[in-house]
Amino acid sequence: MLALAILVATSLLAPATAAAQTAGAPLAPEAKIPLGDVSGRIDHMGIDLPRRRLFVAELGNDSLGVVDLAAGKVLRRIDGLSEPQGVAYVPSADSIYVANGGDGSVRVLRGEDFAPAGRIELRNDADNVRVDARRNRVLVGYGKGALAVIDPASRAKVADIRLKAHPEGFQIDETGTQVFVNVPDAREIEVVDLTSGANRSLPTQGARSNFPMAIDPDARRVLAAFRSPPSLTALSSQDGRIVAKIETCGDADDVFVDPKRHRVYVSCGEGVVDVLEQQGAEYRRLARVPTVSGARTSLFVPELDRLFVAVRASSGVPAAIWMFRPAP
């Protein structure tokens, strides 16, 4: 139903992705949803599954785009933000959390009608947002080295988790007891025990610029993508040892696990999505799917079985969300 609605409402992807449309392609282009008059860099995305709404942090436009996936079009644009970077929907509070890098604020919007519902001042470089469903908390990376812990009931910061430098991608492990944090300026991955608060570090063995991260709960692995050299490192979520490494595309900014197919999707600013498949302890590349230069942020939604890639406006290419369908 989702695919049919979007295909009716939008055009097929441009010929730039024709190379991916071969028989047996592991990631096939399905449709694109124009974002309208949006300029500049696009950052991360979030999803309100019950309402089938995709949230797009339009950093360069100082706005949040709301895409109605059922209709295949932009439903609303919330202006007046300050370089929004991270966004997440919190089901328990029916609210949307938007982290703003420009002024360090976290804006809270009502899920039903997007009305302002709160504002938390973090003062500096509010970035990625994650929902800790087990503890009913929202975690936001910010500043020179911290994760803010926010109570969605009171919409207030209740604690800080201190880190060695500014956090980039971070994820809560499959047990819900540890958070793994990419800290590229410290050239480390920090691991925080959410129960005791104890903190330890994992070395990156010379690799630098570790920005995106994902958790593979079935394999009990933490996947960290590095930009220098372009690579993906898989670590055991139990003891932190490196269990696999593979070369990837350049300028990676998002990585996701497809548990159904035992695949990994890495979206990169060089204008491709790497599709990797786990084989035993290692990984192999199945395909390198063309997108557009600068389209480095994405969101894989297992419940919809779709990968959404944010494409910024460039010469001859309007800003849009490109939708890909994994196969088989």
PyMOL commands that set and color helices and strands:
alter all, ss='L'
color gray80, all
select helices_A, chain A and resi 2-9+15-20+59-61+91-93+184-186
alter helices_A, ss='H'
color red, helices_A
select strands_A, chain A and resi 27-34+45-48+53-58+63-68+73-78+84-90+95-100+105-110+116-121+129-132+137-142+146-151+156-162+170-172+178-183+188-193+199-203+208-216+221-228+230-236+242-247+252-258+263-268+272-279+282-290+297-301+306-311+320-326
alter strands_A, ss='S'
color yellow, strands_A
deselect
rebuild
show_as cartoon
